[in-house]
């Protein structure tokens, strides 16, 4: 593996959050995707949705400013926003299953070039449950993924076909990794933006599936 610098998790999630549109209801999954709530654009109104029933929350709480009663689905302390509501878990899933989620951002172990993704179970490990990911993948209008480009061992995560149990087939629209921003097109993974210092060829070398270069390819556009 190369020793080049990669994108930080917050930069990755900031970039995905820049794609959210005014008025969207945005579900943020456990793990890395929760960092999307830290990106604030005053020109847009974004309603962050958490499976546990916190609707319209703000960024993660700073150390020492936590409200122990206010957490997201991952148990992280979040901040309140004007108009925020707390609803029953069943009502939260009514929002999901009712098709009201404009985009869900989830993590994944693998994403395939046809938009399949796997994020709930590794057969060699104990435990694991599909949970709300199944509902979100089936009912959200869009699925975005935030994930590292490679495993800790250096194996690629962007594949021709998923090798792990698939959460949902053909639903991923956009994903960000620590090497760039991609969309799923008819031709597979289309590289829209690359991490600074990384060429498309170097990114291809870290990817099993074929990476198609967008005609408008540019360097990663950071927050602000």
Z-matrix of the N, CA and C atoms (Angstrom, degrees):
N
C 1 1.463
C 2 1.527 1 110.21
N 3 1.289 2 116.37 1 142.87
C 4 1.450 3 120.65 2 179.29
C 5 1.522 4 111.25 3 -71.78
N 6 1.332 5 115.62 4 153.62
C 7 1.455 6 120.13 5 179.02
C 8 1.517 7 112.98 6 -91.39
N 9 1.310 8 118.23 7 10.52
C 10 1.463 9 121.30 8 -179.41
C 11 1.524 10 111.26 9 -64.56
N 12 1.338 11 114.97 10 150.32
C 13 1.460 12 120.22 11 177.61
C 14 1.524 13 110.07 12 -68.24
N 15 1.336 14 115.00 13 142.76
C 16 1.455 15 121.64 14 177.07
C 17 1.526 16 109.10 15 -114.52
N 18 1.296 17 116.09 16 170.78
C 19 1.455 18 120.76 17 179.98
C 20 1.524 19 110.62 18 -69.75
N 21 1.315 20 116.49 19 144.31
C 22 1.454 21 120.61 20 174.73
C 23 1.524 22 109.57 21 -75.13
N 24 1.298 23 116.53 22 161.70
C 25 1.464 24 120.82 23 178.55
C 26 1.528 25 111.37 24 -61.88
N 27 1.329 26 116.73 25 -39.60
C 28 1.462 27 118.31 26 -179.23
C 29 1.525 28 110.73 27 -67.13
N 30 1.325 29 117.41 28 -40.29
C 31 1.465 30 119.73 29 177.40
C 32 1.523 31 110.81 30 -61.99
N 33 1.325 32 117.17 31 -41.31
C 34 1.454 33 121.31 32 178.46
C 35 1.529 34 110.92 33 -59.76
N 36 1.331 35 115.79 34 -46.62
C 37 1.467 36 119.57 35 -177.38
C 38 1.523 37 111.74 36 -73.18
N 39 1.323 38 117.52 37 -33.13
C 40 1.466 39 120.35 38 173.86
C 41 1.526 40 109.70 39 -58.38
N 42 1.337 41 115.59 40 -43.12
C 43 1.463 42 118.81 41 -176.66
C 44 1.527 43 111.63 42 -66.58
N 45 1.320 44 117.33 43 -40.50
C 46 1.459 45 119.10 44 176.05
C 47 1.521 46 110.81 45 -63.84
N 48 1.333 47 116.18 46 -41.98
C 49 1.463 48 120.23 47 -178.60
C 50 1.525 49 111.73 48 -63.37
N 51 1.320 50 117.74 49 -26.15
C 52 1.464 51 120.52 50 176.71
C 53 1.524 52 111.66 51 -65.23
N 54 1.331 53 117.38 52 -17.31
C 55 1.463 54 121.71 53 178.55
C 56 1.528 55 112.88 54 -85.79
N 57 1.327 56 117.38 55 -12.08
C 58 1.458 57 119.81 56 179.92
C 59 1.527 58 109.66 57 -69.05
N 60 1.305 59 116.22 58 139.84
C 61 1.461 60 121.07 59 -177.57
C 62 1.528 61 111.55 60 -102.96
N 63 1.328 62 115.61 61 156.88
C 64 1.457 63 121.80 62 -177.61
C 65 1.531 64 110.68 63 -54.78
N 66 1.329 65 116.10 64 129.83
C 67 1.449 66 121.46 65 177.32
C 68 1.513 67 115.12 66 88.86
N 69 1.334 68 118.02 67 -4.37
C 70 1.457 69 120.38 68 -178.28
C 71 1.525 70 111.63 69 -67.49
N 72 1.327 71 115.49 70 143.58
C 73 1.461 72 122.23 71 166.37
C 74 1.522 73 106.31 72 -94.43
N 75 1.326 74 116.33 73 121.05
C 76 1.463 75 122.55 74 -170.46
C 77 1.522 76 109.78 75 -119.15
N 78 1.318 77 116.19 76 116.21
C 79 1.458 78 120.24 77 174.80
C 80 1.520 79 109.02 78 -89.13
N 81 1.332 80 116.48 79 130.54
C 82 1.462 81 121.24 80 179.70
C 83 1.519 82 109.21 81 -114.06
N 84 1.332 83 115.72 82 118.60
C 85 1.448 84 121.19 83 -177.52
C 86 1.518 85 112.88 84 -75.37
N 87 1.318 86 115.25 85 170.71
C 88 1.459 87 122.64 86 -178.61
C 89 1.526 88 110.40 87 -65.96
N 90 1.324 89 116.52 88 145.23
C 91 1.451 90 121.15 89 177.81
C 92 1.520 91 112.30 90 95.24
N 93 1.323 92 115.42 91 -143.19
C 94 1.453 93 121.04 92 -176.34
C 95 1.533 94 114.38 93 -51.09
N 96 1.340 95 120.67 94 -41.94
C 97 1.470 96 120.11 95 -176.59
C 98 1.527 97 115.14 96 -56.71
N 99 1.334 98 117.43 97 -24.14
C 100 1.463 99 118.70 98 -179.71
C 101 1.531 100 112.15 99 -62.05
N 102 1.340 101 116.62 100 -22.23
C 103 1.463 102 120.37 101 179.45
C 104 1.526 103 112.40 102 -66.29
N 105 1.349 104 117.25 103 -17.29
C 106 1.468 105 119.91 104 178.37
C 107 1.519 106 112.09 105 -60.90
N 108 1.331 107 117.45 106 -26.94
C 109 1.467 108 119.41 107 -179.07
C 110 1.520 109 112.10 108 -70.16
N 111 1.338 110 117.90 109 -15.04
C 112 1.468 111 120.81 110 178.19
C 113 1.518 112 112.69 111 -75.91
N 114 1.335 113 117.14 112 -17.02
C 115 1.458 114 120.10 113 179.27
C 116 1.526 115 108.96 114 -85.42
N 117 1.320 116 116.00 115 121.95
C 118 1.463 117 121.23 116 -177.99
C 119 1.520 118 109.15 117 -122.77
N 120 1.312 119 116.44 118 123.45
C 121 1.461 120 123.39 119 175.07
C 122 1.520 121 106.63 120 -117.57
N 123 1.320 122 116.68 121 109.43
C 124 1.463 123 121.05 122 -174.81
C 125 1.525 124 113.10 123 -63.77
N 126 1.333 125 117.78 124 -16.00
C 127 1.463 126 120.47 125 -179.20
C 128 1.522 127 112.25 126 -82.86
N 129 1.338 128 116.97 127 -7.38
C 130 1.458 129 120.17 128 -177.67
C 131 1.517 130 110.57 129 -129.00
N 132 1.314 131 115.56 130 148.81
C 133 1.461 132 122.01 131 174.52
C 134 1.522 133 107.99 132 -106.19
N 135 1.338 134 116.08 133 113.25
C 136 1.456 135 122.16 134 -179.66
C 137 1.524 136 108.48 135 -114.53
N 138 1.325 137 117.04 136 133.16
C 139 1.459 138 121.78 137 179.36
C 140 1.515 139 107.94 138 -104.45
N 141 1.330 140 116.73 139 104.40
C 142 1.460 141 120.82 140 178.80
C 143 1.521 142 109.85 141 -78.01
N 144 1.326 143 115.62 142 130.09
C 145 1.466 144 122.57 143 -176.64
C 146 1.518 145 109.33 144 -116.31
N 147 1.326 146 116.22 145 132.15
C 148 1.454 147 121.66 146 176.62
C 149 1.523 148 109.21 147 -119.15
N 150 1.327 149 116.67 148 140.20
C 151 1.463 150 121.07 149 -176.01
C 152 1.520 151 112.94 150 -55.96
N 153 1.335 152 117.30 151 -31.32
C 154 1.452 153 119.68 152 -176.59
C 155 1.528 154 113.02 153 -78.64
N 156 1.341 155 117.64 154 1.48
C 157 1.453 156 119.79 155 170.74
C 158 1.508 157 117.22 156 106.77
N 159 1.344 158 118.05 157 11.94
C 160 1.467 159 120.30 158 175.23
C 161 1.529 160 107.31 159 -95.39
N 162 1.315 161 115.81 160 117.01
C 163 1.463 162 121.72 161 -173.10
C 164 1.527 163 109.52 162 -118.60
N 165 1.332 164 116.21 163 119.84
C 166 1.456 165 120.41 164 177.97
C 167 1.516 166 114.06 165 90.09
N 168 1.338 167 116.87 166 29.66
C 169 1.467 168 119.74 167 179.93
C 170 1.522 169 111.54 168 -82.36
N 171 1.326 170 115.89 169 170.22
C 172 1.457 171 121.49 170 -177.48
C 173 1.516 172 112.61 171 -108.71
N 174 1.338 173 117.69 172 -154.56
C 175 1.465 174 121.56 173 -177.55
C 176 1.525 175 112.86 174 -62.26
N 177 1.317 176 115.40 175 166.23
C 178 1.459 177 120.55 176 174.23
C 179 1.521 178 109.38 177 -60.99
N 180 1.322 179 115.81 178 144.49
C 181 1.464 180 120.48 179 -177.62
C 182 1.524 181 110.84 180 -72.76
N 183 1.320 182 115.52 181 142.00
C 184 1.458 183 120.60 182 176.13
C 185 1.527 184 109.86 183 -71.67
N 186 1.325 185 115.82 184 154.86
C 187 1.457 186 120.50 185 179.02
C 188 1.527 187 110.30 186 -58.57
N 189 1.309 188 115.83 187 130.02
C 190 1.461 189 121.10 188 -179.28
C 191 1.513 190 114.12 189 91.48
N 192 1.340 191 117.03 190 -7.85
C 193 1.463 192 121.21 191 -179.14
C 194 1.532 193 111.74 192 -117.35
N 195 1.314 194 116.52 193 18.33
C 196 1.457 195 120.91 194 -176.41
C 197 1.531 196 111.40 195 -73.36
N 198 1.317 197 115.11 196 142.23
C 199 1.453 198 123.11 197 167.95
C 200 1.523 199 105.92 198 -104.15
N 201 1.324 200 116.97 199 113.03
C 202 1.474 201 119.71 200 -172.71
C 203 1.525 202 112.73 201 -64.84
N 204 1.315 203 117.49 202 -15.00
C 205 1.458 204 120.82 203 179.67
C 206 1.531 205 112.69 204 -90.26
N 207 1.343 206 117.26 205 -5.40
C 208 1.460 207 120.47 206 -172.56
C 209 1.524 208 109.52 207 -121.42
N 210 1.344 209 116.09 208 100.46
C 211 1.458 210 121.23 209 -177.77
C 212 1.523 211 109.91 210 -135.64
N 213 1.335 212 114.96 211 156.74
C 214 1.467 213 119.80 212 174.78
C 215 1.526 214 109.50 213 -88.45
N 216 1.317 215 116.95 214 -172.96
C 217 1.465 216 121.35 215 -175.43
C 218 1.522 217 112.24 216 -64.54
N 219 1.317 218 117.66 217 -22.39
C 220 1.449 219 121.45 218 178.55
C 221 1.510 220 113.79 219 -90.29
N 222 1.333 221 116.96 220 2.66
C 223 1.458 222 121.07 221 -179.42
C 224 1.514 223 113.93 222 82.18
N 225 1.333 224 117.82 223 8.75
C 226 1.466 225 120.92 224 177.65
C 227 1.528 226 109.60 225 -83.00
N 228 1.309 227 116.12 226 142.78
C 229 1.458 228 120.80 227 178.32
C 230 1.530 229 109.78 228 -73.99
N 231 1.319 230 115.82 229 131.48
C 232 1.464 231 121.60 230 179.18
C 233 1.520 232 109.19 231 -121.59
N 234 1.320 233 115.63 232 170.44
C 235 1.457 234 121.19 233 -178.17
C 236 1.521 235 110.58 234 -102.74
N 237 1.323 236 115.09 235 155.57
C 238 1.463 237 120.13 236 179.58
C 239 1.519 238 109.97 237 -85.55
N 240 1.319 239 115.48 238 155.16
C 241 1.444 240 123.82 239 177.38
C 242 1.531 241 108.48 240 -131.03
N 243 1.335 242 118.31 241 153.08
C 244 1.470 243 119.84 242 175.21
C 245 1.534 244 110.18 243 -55.64
N 246 1.319 245 116.36 244 131.72
C 247 1.457 246 121.02 245 179.27
C 248 1.504 247 114.90 246 87.02
N 249 1.332 248 117.66 247 -0.84
C 250 1.452 249 121.10 248 -179.94
C 251 1.522 250 110.47 249 -62.42
N 252 1.334 251 116.18 250 144.92
C 253 1.455 252 120.98 251 177.05
C 254 1.517 253 111.01 252 -130.00
N 255 1.320 254 115.73 253 152.94
C 256 1.458 255 121.90 254 174.42
C 257 1.515 256 107.19 255 -121.21
N 258 1.332 257 116.49 256 121.61
C 259 1.454 258 121.77 257 -173.70
C 260 1.527 259 110.27 258 -123.16
N 261 1.312 260 115.37 259 167.79
C 262 1.461 261 121.68 260 176.98
C 263 1.527 262 109.35 261 -63.56
N 264 1.332 263 115.02 262 150.45
C 265 1.459 264 120.71 263 179.27
C 266 1.528 265 111.14 264 -55.60
N 267 1.324 266 116.68 265 -39.18
C 268 1.473 267 119.90 266 179.44
C 269 1.520 268 111.13 267 -65.09
N 270 1.335 269 117.26 268 -36.86
C 271 1.466 270 120.14 269 178.26
C 272 1.526 271 110.71 270 -68.90
N 273 1.328 272 116.31 271 -35.47
C 274 1.462 273 120.02 272 176.86
C 275 1.526 274 110.29 273 -60.91
N 276 1.332 275 116.50 274 -41.86
C 277 1.461 276 119.65 275 178.99
C 278 1.521 277 112.20 276 -74.90
N 279 1.319 278 117.59 277 -22.96
C 280 1.460 279 119.99 278 172.47
C 281 1.514 280 110.24 279 -63.98
N 282 1.338 281 116.62 280 -38.00
C 283 1.460 282 120.83 281 176.67
C 284 1.532 283 110.14 282 -63.09
N 285 1.334 284 115.49 283 -41.62
C 286 1.468 285 120.18 284 179.31
C 287 1.521 286 110.81 285 -66.71
N 288 1.325 287 115.81 286 -55.76
C 289 1.465 288 120.31 287 -174.58
C 290 1.518 289 112.67 288 -70.76
N 291 1.323 290 116.43 289 -18.55
C 292 1.455 291 120.22 290 176.50
C 293 1.516 292 113.59 291 -81.78
N 294 1.333 293 117.05 292 1.44
C 295 1.463 294 121.15 293 177.05
C 296 1.511 295 114.25 294 76.00
N 297 1.341 296 116.93 295 24.00
C 298 1.461 297 120.27 296 -176.58
C 299 1.526 298 113.84 297 -89.92
N 300 1.329 299 117.64 298 -10.04
C 301 1.464 300 121.33 299 -179.45
C 302 1.525 301 109.30 300 -80.09
N 303 1.332 302 116.53 301 119.51
C 304 1.473 303 120.39 302 -179.90
C 305 1.518 304 111.97 303 -74.25
N 306 1.323 305 116.26 304 -36.13
C 307 1.459 306 119.97 305 175.96
C 308 1.517 307 108.73 306 -153.51
N 309 1.327 308 115.85 307 140.41
C 310 1.450 309 121.14 308 169.10
C 311 1.521 310 107.98 309 -112.81
N 312 1.318 311 116.21 310 135.69
C 313 1.468 312 121.44 311 176.63
C 314 1.521 313 107.00 312 -108.97
N 315 1.309 314 116.18 313 121.40
C 316 1.464 315 121.52 314 -178.50
C 317 1.518 316 110.94 315 -129.48
N 318 1.313 317 115.12 316 159.82
C 319 1.450 318 120.63 317 170.34
C 320 1.518 319 109.00 318 -87.32
N 321 1.331 320 116.46 319 169.79
C 322 1.463 321 119.92 320 179.67
C 323 1.521 322 110.12 321 -155.74
N 324 1.329 323 114.68 322 152.67
C 325 1.463 324 120.77 323 170.54
C 326 1.523 325 110.12 324 -82.73
N 327 1.349 326 115.44 325 -37.29
C 328 1.461 327 121.38 326 -177.34
C 329 1.523 328 109.75 327 -147.86
N 330 1.336 329 115.32 328 148.51
C 331 1.463 330 122.19 329 170.17
C 332 1.518 331 107.54 330 -132.49
N 333 1.329 332 116.30 331 136.23
C 334 1.460 333 121.23 332 179.65
C 335 1.519 334 110.55 333 -99.54
N 336 1.317 335 115.93 334 158.55
C 337 1.456 336 121.03 335 -175.55
C 338 1.530 337 113.38 336 -66.19
N 339 1.342 338 117.44 337 -14.23
C 340 1.464 339 120.15 338 176.74
C 341 1.525 340 112.72 339 -94.52
N 342 1.354 341 117.18 340 5.98
C 343 1.457 342 121.05 341 177.99
C 344 1.511 343 115.34 342 94.55
N 345 1.342 344 118.46 343 -1.01
C 346 1.465 345 120.56 344 171.41
C 347 1.525 346 108.89 345 -66.40
N 348 1.336 347 115.78 346 152.62
C 349 1.464 348 117.78 347 172.15
C 350 1.521 349 110.43 348 -147.08
N 351 1.323 350 114.68 349 154.17
C 352 1.460 351 122.64 350 -179.74
C 353 1.520 352 108.30 351 -127.00
N 354 1.335 353 116.07 352 122.80
C 355 1.467 354 117.26 353 -177.91
C 356 1.519 355 113.65 354 -145.72
N 357 1.331 356 118.49 355 13.15
C 358 1.459 357 116.76 356 -172.78
C 359 1.519 358 115.45 357 -119.20
N 360 1.319 359 118.77 358 -18.68
C 361 1.469 360 117.70 359 -175.11
C 362 1.517 361 111.52 360 -156.32
N 363 1.337 362 114.46 361 135.54
C 364 1.460 363 121.78 362 167.93
C 365 1.526 364 106.37 363 -111.84
N 366 1.332 365 118.20 364 113.89
C 367 1.469 366 121.33 365 -171.34
C 368 1.519 367 114.97 366 -54.08
N 369 1.327 368 118.48 367 -27.98
C 370 1.463 369 120.55 368 -177.57
C 371 1.522 370 112.70 369 -80.66
N 372 1.343 371 116.96 370 -6.19
C 373 1.461 372 120.69 371 -179.18
C 374 1.521 373 110.56 372 -110.53
N 375 1.319 374 115.77 373 148.75
C 376 1.449 375 120.82 374 177.55
C 377 1.528 376 109.91 375 -74.15
N 378 1.326 377 115.29 376 154.07
C 379 1.461 378 120.17 377 175.27
C 380 1.509 379 112.02 378 78.92
N 381 1.315 380 114.36 379 -166.22
C 382 1.462 381 120.77 380 -179.25
C 383 1.508 382 110.64 381 99.89
N 384 1.307 383 116.64 382 132.38
C 385 1.454 384 121.73 383 178.01
C 386 1.507 385 108.89 384 -147.83
N 387 1.312 386 116.61 385 146.16
C 388 1.455 387 119.57 386 -173.93
C 389 1.525 388 111.69 387 -71.90
N 390 1.326 389 118.08 388 -29.72
C 391 1.456 390 121.75 389 173.61
C 392 1.517 391 113.92 390 53.31
N 393 1.340 392 115.60 391 -143.39
C 394 1.456 393 121.04 392 -177.53
C 395 1.511 394 114.48 393 -73.70
N 396 1.343 395 117.49 394 -10.03
C 397 1.464 396 119.79 395 -179.39
C 398 1.515 397 111.09 396 -59.12
N 399 1.343 398 116.56 397 -36.52
C 400 1.457 399 120.61 398 -179.78
C 401 1.531 400 110.34 399 -62.89
N 402 1.340 401 116.69 400 -46.07
C 403 1.464 402 120.48 401 -179.84
C 404 1.523 403 111.37 402 -63.86
N 405 1.322 404 115.67 403 -43.49
C 406 1.462 405 120.30 404 -178.14
C 407 1.519 406 111.27 405 -66.12
N 408 1.322 407 116.74 406 -44.32
C 409 1.464 408 120.47 407 -179.21
C 410 1.523 409 111.26 408 -63.05
N 411 1.339 410 116.09 409 -34.30
C 412 1.456 411 120.36 410 -177.40
C 413 1.524 412 113.12 411 -81.86
N 414 1.341 413 116.96 412 -30.17
C 415 1.469 414 120.14 413 -167.66
C 416 1.527 415 115.08 414 -112.74
N 417 1.337 416 118.95 415 -23.53
C 418 1.461 417 119.92 416 179.58
C 419 1.525 418 110.17 417 -68.79
N 420 1.318 419 116.45 418 149.51
C 421 1.461 420 120.54 419 -179.68
C 422 1.527 421 112.09 420 -69.24
N 423 1.327 422 116.33 421 -28.77
C 424 1.468 423 121.17 422 -179.17
C 425 1.518 424 108.50 423 -143.59
N 426 1.322 425 116.73 424 148.96
C 427 1.458 426 122.59 425 174.10
C 428 1.518 427 108.40 426 -122.34
N 429 1.334 428 116.45 427 120.06
C 430 1.456 429 123.22 428 173.36
C 431 1.527 430 107.41 429 -110.15
N 432 1.327 431 116.70 430 148.82
C 433 1.460 432 122.69 431 -179.84
C 434 1.524 433 110.05 432 -123.18
N 435 1.333 434 115.80 433 137.30
C 436 1.464 435 122.67 434 172.16
C 437 1.521 436 107.56 435 -120.75
N 438 1.320 437 117.29 436 121.99
C 439 1.466 438 120.76 437 -174.00
C 440 1.517 439 111.28 438 -160.05
N 441 1.341 440 116.56 439 157.51
C 442 1.453 441 120.11 440 170.15
C 443 1.528 442 109.22 441 -69.55
N 444 1.324 443 115.94 442 148.84
C 445 1.457 444 120.72 443 -176.19
C 446 1.526 445 111.68 444 -70.29
N 447 1.324 446 116.44 445 -30.17
C 448 1.463 447 121.35 446 -176.57
C 449 1.521 448 110.11 447 -133.13
N 450 1.320 449 116.17 448 160.56
C 451 1.455 450 121.62 449 173.87
C 452 1.528 451 109.40 450 -73.13
N 453 1.317 452 115.74 451 172.33
C 454 1.465 453 119.63 452 177.47
C 455 1.521 454 111.67 453 -61.46
N 456 1.330 455 115.13 454 -27.32
C 457 1.469 456 119.64 455 178.99
C 458 1.524 457 112.46 456 -85.24
N 459 1.336 458 116.95 457 -3.34
C 460 1.455 459 120.88 458 178.09
C 461 1.513 460 115.06 459 95.46
N 462 1.329 461 117.82 460 1.50
C 463 1.465 462 120.48 461 179.91
C 464 1.527 463 110.20 462 -74.30
N 465 1.323 464 118.14 463 147.17
C 466 1.463 465 120.60 464 -179.08
C 467 1.528 466 111.90 465 -71.20
N 468 1.326 467 115.97 466 149.91
C 469 1.462 468 122.66 467 175.96
C 470 1.532 469 111.86 468 -108.82
N 471 1.333 470 117.17 469 -17.37
C 472 1.466 471 121.44 470 176.60
C 473 1.525 472 107.00 471 -93.97
N 474 1.330 473 115.60 472 108.21
C 475 1.461 474 121.53 473 -165.99
C 476 1.524 475 112.44 474 -120.22
N 477 1.319 476 114.79 475 165.06
C 478 1.471 477 119.61 476 171.71
C 479 1.532 478 109.45 477 -68.34
N 480 1.330 479 115.68 478 -44.83
C 481 1.460 480 121.66 479 176.75
C 482 1.526 481 108.29 480 -141.75
N 483 1.319 482 117.31 481 142.52
C 484 1.457 483 120.88 482 179.25
C 485 1.526 484 109.92 483 -66.27
N 486 1.318 485 116.07 484 138.87
C 487 1.457 486 121.36 485 176.72
C 488 1.524 487 111.56 486 -97.21
N 489 1.322 488 117.66 487 -16.04
C 490 1.461 489 123.09 488 179.64
C 491 1.524 490 109.84 489 -97.64
N 492 1.343 491 117.60 490 165.32
C 493 1.471 492 120.43 491 177.82
C 494 1.529 493 110.99 492 -56.45
N 495 1.312 494 115.96 493 126.71
C 496 1.469 495 121.71 494 -174.25
C 497 1.526 496 110.62 495 -78.30
N 498 1.324 497 115.75 496 135.12
C 499 1.457 498 121.44 497 175.38
C 500 1.522 499 110.39 498 -75.36
N 501 1.322 500 116.56 499 -46.46
C 502 1.469 501 121.97 500 178.39
C 503 1.518 502 108.68 501 -157.97
N 504 1.326 503 117.29 502 144.27
C 505 1.460 504 120.52 503 -178.75
C 506 1.529 505 112.98 504 -90.73
N 507 1.323 506 115.71 505 134.74
C 508 1.459 507 122.01 506 167.43
C 509 1.506 508 117.75 507 65.31
N 510 1.339 509 118.58 508 26.35
C 511 1.460 510 119.58 509 -173.64
C 512 1.527 511 114.49 510 -105.54
N 513 1.322 512 118.32 511 -18.38
C 514 1.469 513 120.20 512 -175.82
C 515 1.523 514 110.14 513 -70.11
N 516 1.340 515 115.51 514 131.09
C 517 1.463 516 121.79 515 179.08
C 518 1.523 517 111.85 516 -104.99
N 519 1.322 518 116.30 517 -37.02
C 520 1.469 519 120.84 518 -175.83
C 521 1.515 520 108.35 519 -148.70
N 522 1.326 521 116.12 520 147.01
C 523 1.453 522 119.89 521 173.84
C 524 1.512 523 110.42 522 -145.45
N 525 1.323 524 113.51 523 150.92
C 526 1.451 525 120.49 524 175.92
C 527 1.514 526 107.74 525 -121.49
N 528 1.322 527 116.27 526 138.25
C 529 1.455 528 122.03 527 173.67
C 530 1.522 529 107.62 528 -125.27
N 531 1.316 530 115.38 529 179.71
C 532 1.459 531 118.35 530 178.45
C 533 1.523 532 112.37 531 -75.56
N 534 1.352 533 116.87 532 3.48
C 535 1.462 534 120.75 533 175.29
C 536 1.521 535 113.55 534 -114.07
N 537 1.340 536 117.93 535 -13.15
C 538 1.458 537 117.26 536 179.89
C 539 1.514 538 114.23 537 167.96
N 540 1.318 539 113.83 538 -179.28
C 541 1.462 540 123.35 539 178.47
C 542 1.522 541 108.44 540 -109.55
N 543 1.336 542 116.36 541 131.46
C 544 1.453 543 122.15 542 -176.77
C 545 1.528 544 110.17 543 -129.61
N 546 1.315 545 115.63 544 152.83
C 547 1.448 546 119.93 545 165.81
C 548 1.528 547 108.02 546 -122.22
N 549 1.337 548 114.78 547 153.95
C 550 1.456 549 119.63 548 176.29
C 551 1.517 550 107.57 549 -89.62
N 552 1.309 551 115.99 550 115.24
C 553 1.463 552 122.35 551 179.50
C 554 1.530 553 108.52 552 -114.70
N 555 1.323 554 115.91 553 178.90
C 556 1.462 555 120.40 554 178.57
C 557 1.528 556 110.91 555 -58.59
N 558 1.329 557 116.07 556 -28.51
C 559 1.464 558 121.05 557 -178.40
C 560 1.530 559 112.66 558 -90.30
N 561 1.352 560 117.35 559 1.92
C 562 1.460 561 119.92 560 -179.69
C 563 1.512 562 112.33 561 106.72
N 564 1.322 563 116.38 562 -140.55
C 565 1.456 564 121.76 563 -177.76
C 566 1.535 565 109.96 564 -76.25
N 567 1.315 566 116.05 565 115.08
C 568 1.464 567 120.60 566 177.39
C 569 1.525 568 108.51 567 -105.92
N 570 1.315 569 116.59 568 118.49
C 571 1.461 570 122.68 569 -178.44
C 572 1.519 571 109.56 570 -79.27
N 573 1.333 572 116.02 571 115.62
C 574 1.457 573 121.95 572 -179.31
C 575 1.521 574 112.04 573 -94.10
N 576 1.334 575 116.10 574 -40.23
C 577 1.466 576 121.47 575 -178.87
C 578 1.517 577 108.67 576 -143.36
N 579 1.308 578 116.49 577 141.97
C 580 1.457 579 121.09 578 -178.59
C 581 1.520 580 110.27 579 -114.16
N 582 1.316 581 116.09 580 151.44
C 583 1.459 582 121.12 581 176.58
C 584 1.523 583 109.75 582 -64.58
N 585 1.341 584 118.18 583 146.02
C 586 1.460 585 120.67 584 179.90
C 587 1.532 586 111.52 585 -55.33
N 588 1.317 587 115.29 586 132.14
C 589 1.456 588 120.45 587 177.87
C 590 1.519 589 114.66 588 87.17
N 591 1.322 590 116.63 589 -2.71
C 592 1.463 591 120.93 590 -179.34
C 593 1.525 592 109.67 591 -109.32
N 594 1.314 593 116.44 592 131.46
C 595 1.462 594 121.26 593 176.89
C 596 1.527 595 109.36 594 -94.07
N 597 1.325 596 117.90 595 158.75
C 598 1.468 597 120.06 596 175.13
C 599 1.524 598 112.75 597 -55.46
N 600 1.312 599 117.10 598 -37.41
C 601 1.459 600 120.00 599 179.79
C 602 1.527 601 110.79 600 -64.58
N 603 1.316 602 117.42 601 -41.61
C 604 1.468 603 120.31 602 178.98
C 605 1.528 604 110.53 603 -65.91
N 606 1.329 605 117.28 604 -37.19
C 607 1.467 606 120.67 605 177.19
C 608 1.520 607 110.06 606 -67.36
N 609 1.333 608 117.15 607 -39.28
C 610 1.461 609 120.68 608 176.86
C 611 1.528 610 110.85 609 -59.88
N 612 1.306 611 117.29 610 -37.76
C 613 1.456 612 121.26 611 -179.44
C 614 1.527 613 112.38 612 -64.51
N 615 1.349 614 117.02 613 -21.84
C 616 1.459 615 122.26 614 179.09
C 617 1.534 616 111.78 615 -96.70
N 618 1.325 617 117.17 616 7.11
C 619 1.462 618 122.58 617 -171.46
C 620 1.516 619 110.31 618 -127.40
N 621 1.348 620 117.12 619 133.86
C 622 1.464 621 119.59 620 176.81
C 623 1.521 622 111.06 621 -74.38
N 624 1.341 623 116.74 622 -47.58
C 625 1.462 624 121.18 623 -179.80
C 626 1.521 625 109.97 624 -71.22
N 627 1.320 626 115.76 625 162.71
C 628 1.457 627 120.51 626 177.24
C 629 1.525 628 110.02 627 -75.10
N 630 1.309 629 116.20 628 132.51
C 631 1.468 630 122.29 629 177.27
C 632 1.524 631 108.44 630 -98.26
N 633 1.319 632 116.34 631 120.15
C 634 1.458 633 121.93 632 175.48
C 635 1.524 634 108.60 633 -93.26
N 636 1.300 635 117.16 634 135.57
C 637 1.461 636 121.85 635 -177.92
C 638 1.522 637 109.81 636 -91.08
N 639 1.325 638 116.47 637 125.23
C 640 1.460 639 120.86 638 178.09
C 641 1.528 640 110.40 639 -66.71
N 642 1.330 641 118.21 640 143.31
C 643 1.467 642 120.62 641 175.89
C 644 1.536 643 112.05 642 -58.34
N 645 1.330 644 115.71 643 -26.97
C 646 1.465 645 119.63 644 -179.81
C 647 1.514 646 113.46 645 -100.03
N 648 1.326 647 117.62 646 23.52
C 649 1.466 648 121.69 647 -177.54
C 650 1.525 649 111.21 648 -51.54
N 651 1.317 650 115.23 649 136.30
C 652 1.470 651 120.59 650 177.80
C 653 1.517 652 109.22 651 -148.41
N 654 1.318 653 116.27 652 171.11
C 655 1.459 654 121.04 653 176.49
C 656 1.519 655 109.56 654 -70.16
N 657 1.296 656 115.46 655 149.55
C 658 1.461 657 122.16 656 -176.66
C 659 1.515 658 111.51 657 -50.68
N 660 1.332 659 115.43 658 132.06
C 661 1.459 660 121.72 659 -178.94
C 662 1.519 661 109.21 660 -95.58
N 663 1.307 662 115.56 661 110.81
C 664 1.450 663 119.90 662 -175.42
C 665 1.537 664 111.78 663 -83.88
N 666 1.315 665 112.94 664 170.04
C 667 1.464 666 121.35 665 178.73
C 668 1.512 667 110.82 666 -52.29
N 669 1.330 668 115.32 667 136.18
C 670 1.453 669 121.44 668 177.74
C 671 1.498 670 113.98 669 80.92
